[in-house]
Amino acid sequence: MTSQVLLNGLLSAITYILVASGFSLVWSAARFFNFAHGAIITAGAYTAFATVELAGLPLVTSPLCAVLVSMILGWVIELCAYRPLRRLGASPLNLLLASLGLYIVLLNVIAAVFGNDAKTIQRPIVEGIHILGGRLTQVQIAMALVSLVVLGLLGWGLGYTRVGRAMRAVANNPQLASSVGLDSDMVILASIVIGSGLAGLAGSLVALDVGATPVMGMNLLLFGVVAAIAGGMGKPIGLLLGGVILGFLQHFTAWFIGTEWQDAVALTLFVLVLLVKPEGLLGIARSNS
């Protein structure tokens, strides 16, 4: 049983890290809480459902379609909503409220198209694979492998590509980045598009495993934000640490106490980190001088 809890916790951790990475990209570049990220997660999940169940395409194509649709959605949101607001001098609070409105609109559109009931994706019935005394399905193993590959590519891209270096420069010092000629609008656009792709991927993988519901995006966003802040916003290793701690805490809580306490553990972790170390476990405290 302990092995199964560890495996389940690891799967949850990988999902949270995907969501946290996408959210952190947007936060680092644009500096506001993007509620619409939750709707993009949901859009990715329902795109995966539509790809397999409505369009009849192979199961393997569903994450690819979800990523593509989510990236287009993020691109449209940035160009049609966030960028015009920034040019009008909108504050981070204005952008937060706009993103909350977009979340509500997108969620209602998804519910109007697909309904409010849960949607499941039919997949071949296969025997579970036993790993270290626990059991994982082939879909879950594929989820883990795809997520790890994508996270590895993201880390490489941020460290060794021109776009990645520009994104890190804007995140570290927006004023200095602008003074040396970096186009902050293009960097923010790239961050939102890539972050949206990660959100859509996370949503599609969860949908393949347990199905899709209209509210799933906000739940995953909450856990992703907790993981990002607990580990240290903008710190890649911190995101990994935050996701792993949160995933394991949730599943060990469900094992020892009950599943109804999983969300409480997430929020408790968030509050404790804010009280003890607001900059995150691996974050660096800012000097007041």
LINGI-V689251 format. One record per backbone hydrogen bond with DSSP energy under -1.0 kcal/mol. NH is the residue of the N-H (numbers start at 1). CO is the residue of the C=O. E is the energy in kcal/mol with one decimal. If there is no record, write none. Layout:
nh=NH co=CO e=E
nh=NH co=CO e=E
//
This chain:
nh=5 co=1 e=-2.3
nh=6 co=2 e=-2.3
nh=7 co=3 e=-2.3
nh=8 co=4 e=-2.7
nh=9 co=5 e=-2.6
nh=10 co=6 e=-2.1
nh=11 co=7 e=-2.2
nh=12 co=8 e=-2.3
nh=13 co=9 e=-2.3
nh=14 co=10 e=-2.2
nh=15 co=11 e=-1.8
nh=16 co=12 e=-2.6
nh=17 co=13 e=-2.4
nh=18 co=14 e=-1.9
nh=19 co=15 e=-2.2
nh=20 co=16 e=-3.2
nh=21 co=17 e=-2.4
nh=22 co=18 e=-2.0
nh=23 co=19 e=-2.6
nh=24 co=20 e=-2.7
nh=25 co=21 e=-1.9
nh=26 co=22 e=-1.6
nh=27 co=23 e=-2.7
nh=28 co=24 e=-2.8
nh=29 co=25 e=-1.6
nh=30 co=26 e=-3.0
nh=31 co=27 e=-2.0
nh=35 co=33 e=-1.2
nh=37 co=34 e=-1.5
nh=38 co=35 e=-1.9
nh=40 co=36 e=-2.0
nh=41 co=37 e=-1.8
nh=42 co=38 e=-1.8
nh=43 co=39 e=-2.6
nh=44 co=40 e=-2.3
nh=45 co=41 e=-1.9
nh=46 co=42 e=-2.5
nh=47 co=43 e=-2.1
nh=48 co=44 e=-1.9
nh=49 co=45 e=-1.9
nh=50 co=46 e=-2.7
nh=51 co=47 e=-2.5
nh=52 co=48 e=-1.7
nh=53 co=49 e=-2.9
nh=54 co=50 e=-1.0
nh=55 co=50 e=-2.8
nh=57 co=51 e=-2.5
nh=61 co=58 e=-1.4
nh=62 co=59 e=-1.4
nh=65 co=61 e=-2.4
nh=66 co=62 e=-2.3
nh=67 co=63 e=-2.5
nh=68 co=64 e=-2.2
nh=69 co=65 e=-2.7
nh=70 co=66 e=-2.3
nh=71 co=67 e=-2.4
nh=72 co=68 e=-2.2
nh=73 co=69 e=-2.3
nh=74 co=70 e=-2.6
nh=75 co=71 e=-2.2
nh=76 co=72 e=-2.5
nh=77 co=73 e=-2.4
nh=78 co=74 e=-2.3
nh=79 co=75 e=-2.4
nh=80 co=76 e=-2.6
nh=81 co=77 e=-1.9
nh=82 co=77 e=-1.7
nh=83 co=78 e=-3.0
nh=85 co=81 e=-1.7
nh=86 co=82 e=-2.5
nh=87 co=83 e=-2.3
nh=89 co=86 e=-1.7
nh=90 co=85 e=-2.5
nh=95 co=91 e=-2.3
nh=96 co=92 e=-2.3
nh=97 co=93 e=-2.5
nh=98 co=94 e=-2.3
nh=99 co=95 e=-2.6
nh=100 co=96 e=-2.1
nh=101 co=97 e=-2.2
nh=102 co=98 e=-2.4
nh=103 co=99 e=-2.3
nh=104 co=100 e=-2.1
nh=105 co=101 e=-2.4
nh=106 co=102 e=-3.0
nh=107 co=103 e=-2.5
nh=108 co=104 e=-2.1
nh=109 co=105 e=-2.2
nh=110 co=106 e=-2.5
nh=111 co=107 e=-2.5
nh=112 co=108 e=-2.3
nh=113 co=109 e=-2.0
nh=114 co=110 e=-2.9
nh=115 co=111 e=-2.0
nh=119 co=212 e=-2.8
nh=129 co=136 e=-3.5
nh=131 co=134 e=-2.2
nh=134 co=131 e=-2.4
nh=136 co=129 e=-2.6
nh=141 co=137 e=-2.1
nh=142 co=138 e=-2.5
nh=143 co=139 e=-2.5
nh=144 co=140 e=-2.2
nh=145 co=141 e=-2.4
nh=146 co=142 e=-2.8
nh=147 co=143 e=-2.4
nh=148 co=144 e=-2.4
nh=149 co=145 e=-2.3
nh=150 co=146 e=-2.6
nh=151 co=147 e=-2.7
nh=152 co=148 e=-2.2
nh=153 co=149 e=-2.5
nh=154 co=150 e=-2.5
nh=155 co=151 e=-2.4
nh=156 co=152 e=-2.3
nh=157 co=153 e=-2.8
nh=158 co=154 e=-2.5
nh=159 co=155 e=-1.4
nh=160 co=156 e=-2.4
nh=161 co=157 e=-1.4
nh=165 co=161 e=-2.4
nh=166 co=162 e=-2.1
nh=167 co=163 e=-2.5
nh=168 co=164 e=-2.2
nh=169 co=165 e=-2.2
nh=170 co=166 e=-2.4
nh=171 co=167 e=-2.1
nh=172 co=168 e=-2.2
nh=173 co=169 e=-2.5
nh=177 co=173 e=-2.5
nh=178 co=174 e=-2.2
nh=179 co=175 e=-1.9
nh=180 co=176 e=-1.2
nh=181 co=178 e=-1.5
nh=182 co=177 e=-2.2
nh=187 co=183 e=-2.0
nh=188 co=184 e=-2.7
nh=189 co=185 e=-2.3
nh=190 co=186 e=-2.6
nh=191 co=187 e=-2.4
nh=192 co=188 e=-2.6
nh=193 co=189 e=-2.6
nh=194 co=190 e=-2.6
nh=195 co=191 e=-2.7
nh=196 co=192 e=-2.4
nh=197 co=193 e=-2.0
nh=198 co=194 e=-2.1
nh=199 co=195 e=-2.1
nh=200 co=196 e=-2.9
nh=201 co=197 e=-2.2
nh=202 co=198 e=-2.4
nh=203 co=199 e=-2.5
nh=204 co=200 e=-2.4
nh=205 co=201 e=-2.3
nh=206 co=202 e=-2.1
nh=207 co=203 e=-2.2
nh=208 co=204 e=-2.2
nh=209 co=205 e=-1.3
nh=210 co=206 e=-3.2
nh=211 co=207 e=-1.0
nh=212 co=119 e=-3.0
nh=216 co=213 e=-1.3
nh=219 co=215 e=-1.5
nh=220 co=216 e=-2.4
nh=221 co=217 e=-2.5
nh=222 co=218 e=-2.5
nh=223 co=219 e=-2.0
nh=224 co=220 e=-2.7
nh=225 co=221 e=-2.7
nh=226 co=222 e=-2.3
nh=227 co=223 e=-2.4
nh=228 co=224 e=-2.4
nh=229 co=225 e=-2.9
nh=230 co=226 e=-2.8
nh=231 co=227 e=-2.1
nh=232 co=228 e=-1.9
nh=235 co=232 e=-2.3
nh=239 co=235 e=-2.5
nh=240 co=236 e=-1.9
nh=241 co=237 e=-2.6
nh=242 co=238 e=-3.1
nh=243 co=239 e=-2.5
nh=244 co=240 e=-2.4
nh=245 co=241 e=-2.6
nh=246 co=242 e=-2.3
nh=247 co=243 e=-2.6
nh=248 co=244 e=-2.4
nh=249 co=245 e=-2.5
nh=250 co=246 e=-2.5
nh=251 co=247 e=-1.9
nh=252 co=248 e=-2.5
nh=253 co=249 e=-2.2
nh=254 co=250 e=-2.2
nh=255 co=251 e=-1.7
nh=256 co=252 e=-2.6
nh=257 co=253 e=-3.1
nh=258 co=253 e=-1.9
nh=261 co=258 e=-1.7
nh=262 co=259 e=-1.6
nh=265 co=261 e=-1.9
nh=266 co=262 e=-1.7
nh=267 co=263 e=-2.3
nh=268 co=264 e=-2.4
nh=269 co=265 e=-2.5
nh=270 co=266 e=-1.9
nh=271 co=267 e=-2.4
nh=272 co=268 e=-2.6
nh=273 co=269 e=-2.4
nh=274 co=270 e=-2.1
nh=275 co=271 e=-2.1
nh=276 co=272 e=-2.8
nh=277 co=273 e=-2.6
nh=280 co=277 e=-2.4
nh=281 co=230 e=-3.2
nh=282 co=231 e=-2.1
//
